[in-house]
């Protein structure tokens, strides 16, 4: 008799939206033993959960949504650091290759970590008010930083519904305020050489030599997530572009990827251009421009006087449909430092908050910066997002 295929594994999981992203959330103890530690077994499991690699680019046989915003997994564990509630580990799953990128955080999904931690018993019951707000102290394990999530509570449970709107999210929900503490990478990116504070080259603006393209002015920063900012005008754009203008243009995608690779080399994140293929999540590339009116992807008219600047950002090789939360931290931080390309596009001067236009609408983010020993550092970045459980139960994956 031929041996029958083994049945599928059932793994407890929660499918959540956080900000403009969604992903599959796991408790570490619920993963199969071989996937409870970093390595090929864990990566293989998460790839199969999402449905990657998928040469059709659809994720038909998995939980992914075939975009960088929806091909994500999160692992939550008891806190490994004193004075924290949980450890939060984020995996960006590639769509068309067998690769999980652990090199950075997802700021949008950070919004869902607090609600997940509360609902899954990571906080003691006495910490949860009957009504009010509870602050969840999160250790972001990918980058070694602290995030505070201020989560609303009603009748002792996480309040998910509400009237708070996020551009890029169809329906309103309850507001969750996020604080990213000391989000700059003062000691160099995890796994990379030490940097010179949050500006790894030591400069606010550099001349970035990009093979095949030429020399571009660039601001390179490691706040929130390593990001390379360039001027939209230098690329032939005005900062009001929507996804089709970039994602349907193979030459544009190749140019922006070349900028990303050049920036990664200059920032010390990789040693050779070939390494960029194994580090797709970071750095991000964003192009900035002074405020200009446009119509968002949802048909909403964004007036020039409603924003400080326009920003468009790339994620996993495509123009993002809105704005990554971590890149939003980078934008707010760079905008607060006089002389960066982001600050100049916003009109220059000192500021502690910025409202920028992105393909889906607008977003306001605050950042507090200071100088330490002659170098700029960011002490805190703040933004509001929302989160909601979409489904909970078990994901199923083949035994192999």
N, C-alpha and C positions, 0 to 999 in steps of 0.2 A: 504494500500500500504506500503511495506517495505521502510524504510528510505534509500535513496541512500548514499553511502560514499561521504564524502566531497571531493572537488577537491584538487589537490596539491597546495601548496604555491610556488610562484615564488619569489626567493630572489636574488637580484643583487650580482654577485660574479665574481671574476677573478681567473682563474687557472694559476698559475705561477710556473716556475722553478727558484730556487735560489741555486747556487752552485750545489751540487750533490743531492739536495732534491727538492721536489715539493709539493705544497699544495694549498688549496682553501683560497683565500683572500677575506675578507669582510670589508666594511666600517661599523663602529659601528652603524651609523644611519640607515643602510639598513636592519639590523636584526629586526625580529619581536620584539615588545616592551618587551615581557616577556623574551627575550634572550639578551636584551641590558645590563643586569646586571648579574654578576656571579651567578651561581646556577644550580639546576637540569634542568631547562628548556633550558638554554644555552647548557649544556652538551648533553642533549638529541637531540637537533637540530644538533649539530656538529657530533655526532655519526651517525645520520641518513644520513647526507650529505656524510660522508665518506663511510658508508655502514657497520658499526660495531654495535654490535658484530656479527662476521661472523664465525660460527663453521666450515665452509668450507675453511676459510683462503684465500679467493680469492677476496673479495670486488666486486663481480659481480654486486651487486645492489647499488653501490655508487661510489663516485669519488676517493676513496682510491686506492692505488696500492698494498695493502697487504704486504707492507714492512714498517719498521720503517721510512724509508726515504720518503715515499709517503703517509703516513697516518697522515697528518698534516693540521691544520687550523690556520689562522692568522686573527686577528681583529685589524684594524687600526682606530684610533680616533684622533681628534684634541689634540694637546699637552696639558697635564695637568701641565707641569713643565715650568718655565720661560726659555727662550733661547733655546727651543726645537721646532721642527716642527710637530712631531707626537708622539703619544703613540703607541707602538707596543706590542701586547699581543699574545702569542703563545700557542697553545694547541696541545699536542702530543696525538693522538687518538689511543687507544688500538685496536688491530685487533680482538681478540677473546673474549674480555670482555667489558662490558658496562662501560667504564672508560676513562676519559680525564685527562691527567696529565698536570698540570699547574706549576710544580715545577721548571722549567728551561727554558732556551732559546734555539732556534735553530740558530746556527751560519750561516749555509748555507742559510736558508730562510731570514736571516737578509739582505742578498745581494739584495733581491727583494723588501724590504720595501721602500727604497729610490725611485726606479723607480715607484712603485705603488703610493707613496705619490705625486710625481710630476704629474703623469698622471691623478690623481683623484682630483687635485686642492687643496691639502693641503698646498702648498707653493704659496705665492703671485706671480703674473705674473712677477713683476719687479725683482724677484730673479732668474728667468730663463734666462740665456744668449741665444743669437741666436745660438752661437757655443761656445763650451768650456766645462767646468765642473761645476756642482753645488754640494755643500756640504749639505746633508740633515742631520739634527741633530735629532737623534732618541732616545726617552726614552723607554728603554726596561722594560716594566712594570712588567714582571714576576720576575725579579731579581733586579730591581731598579738601572740600569746602563745606561750610555750614549754610543751610537754607532754613529760614523760618517760614512756616506756612500758618497763617491765621485763618482757621477753619470755623465757619459758623455752625452753631449747634442749636437745634430746636427739639424740645421734648427728649433730651438726652441722646439724640441721634444726629448724624451729619446732615446738615441742611443742604440739599442739592438743587432744589428748584428756587427760582427767584426771577427778578427782572433785570439783572445785570447783563448787558450785552457786550459781546466781543466781536469785532469785525473779523470775518472769516469763519464764524460759527453761526449756524442758521438760527438756533433758538436761544432765548435768554436762560440764565440759570443763576445760582447764588454766587456772589463774589467771594473769591479767595485772594487775600493779599499775600504776596510773596516778598520776602526780604532775602537778598543774596548778600551774605556778610563777607567782607574782604574778598570780593570775587576776582581780583586780579591775581595773576600767576607770578608772584614775586620770586619764587624759587625755580622758575622754569617749568615748562609743561611736563606733566607726568611722563616719565620715560624719555625725556629729552635733555639736552644740555641745559645748564642753568641760564636764565635770561637776565637781562638788565631791567628788572622791574616789569611793569605791565607793558612797557614798550620794549620788546626784546632786542631791537637794534640800538636802543638808546636814543632814538630820534622820534620826534612827533610826525615828521614827513620824510620819506626816503625817495630816492630815485631807484625804482625797481626795474631791473633789466629783465625783460621777458623774451626768451628766444623766439624768433619768428615774428615778433610784434614790435619790439622796440622798448624804449624806456618810458615808464609811467610814474607819475607821482603817486605815492601810496602811504597810507597810515596803517601800520601793523600793530595790533594790540592783543593782549591776552587777558581780557576782562570778560567774564561770562563764558566765553569760548574764544580760542584763537581766531582772529578775523583780519582779513586784508581788505581795507577800504581803498577804492579808487574813484576818481571823478567820472560820472556818467558821460560827460561831454568828451572825455578822452577816448571813449569807446564808441562814440557816435550816437549816444542815447541822451534822453533828457530826464530820465528818472521816473517817467510816468508809464513805463512799459508794463504790460500784463504778460501772463505766461506764454501765450502763443508767439509773441514777438521774439522771445528768446528760445523757448523749448522746441519750436519748429524750425529753428535755424541751426543746422549742424556746425556751420562755421563759427557762429557766435558761441556755441557750447564749447567748441574746441579752444577758442580764444580765452574764454573765462577759465577753463581748466588749466591752460598754460599759465595764466596769472596765479591760480591757486598753487600750482606746483612751484613756481618761482618764489611765491611768498612763503611757502612752507620751508623751502631751502634757506631763504634769507632769515627766517625766524628761528632756525635751528630745530625745527620739528622733524625733519628728515635729513638724511645725509646724501642721498642720491635721488634723482627724479623717479627712478623705478619704485622707490619706497612709497610714493604717493598712492599707488594702487592698493596698498594695504592700510592706507590711512585716508579713507574717503570722507569720513565725517568731519575731520578738521584738517586745515583751517577752513573757515568759511570765506567766501568772497562776496563783497557787497559793493554796489556802486551808488554814489550819492549825488544829489543835485539840489539846488535851491528850490524853494516851494513853487509848484506849478499846478494849476487845476487839472484834474483828470476825472474820468469815470471809472469806478472800481469794477472788479469782475462781477459784482452783484448788481451793477447798474446804478450804484449810488454816486452822486456827484460830490467830489471832494474839492472844496474851494481852496485856493492858494493861501488865503488868510486864515485858514483853519489848521494849518500845519507849519512847522518850522523848517522842514526839508522833506524831500522824497528819498526813500531808500529802497533798493531792490536787492535781494540776497539770494545766493545760490546754495542749494542743499543737495548733497549726493548727486551732483552733476546736472541739476535742473533748477530753474527759477522757482523759488518757494511761492506757494499760493498766497501766503500772508507774510508772517515774519516769525522766525524761530525765537523762542524766549531767551535763549542764551545770547543770540545775536542782538536782541533788543537791549540786553545789559551792555554789550559792547558798544552799541550805538549811543546809549545814554551816557556811558562813561567817556567815550571819545568826544561827544558833544560838549561835555563839561570842561574839557581841557582846551584852553585857548590855543589856536594854531593848528589843530588837527584838520584834516580834510572834512571830517564830519562837522566840526565846530564852524569852520569857514562856510560850509554849505548852509548851515543854520543861521548865518549872519554874524558869527564871531562873538567875542565877549564871554563873560562868565555866566553860567546857568546851572541850575540844579535839577532841571527837568526838561524834557524835550518831547514834542509830539511830532511824529513823523508819518508820512503817507507810505503805504505799502499796497500791493495789488488788490487786497480785499478791503482796504479802508485805512483807518488810522489807529495809532497806539501811542499812549503817553507812558513814559518810563522816567523815573527819577534816579539820580545818582549823586552821591556825595564824594568829592575828590579832595585830596590834600597833597602837599608836597612833603616828602620825607627824605631828608638828606639830599635835597636837590632833585629828587625824582618824584614823578607823579604816582599816586596810588589812589585807589578807590576804596572807600571804607564800607559802602553799602549801596545797593541798588534795589529799587522797589517798583513793583508793578502789580496790577490786578488782573487776574484771569478767572476762569471758572472750571469746574470739573464735574463729571457725572459718571456713575456706573451705567454702562450700556448693557452688560450681560454678566452673569456670574454662574459658575458651575464647574465644568470640567472641559478641558480641551482634550482631544484624542489624537494620538500620533501612533503610527506603526511601530512595532517593537524594535525594528532595526534602525 
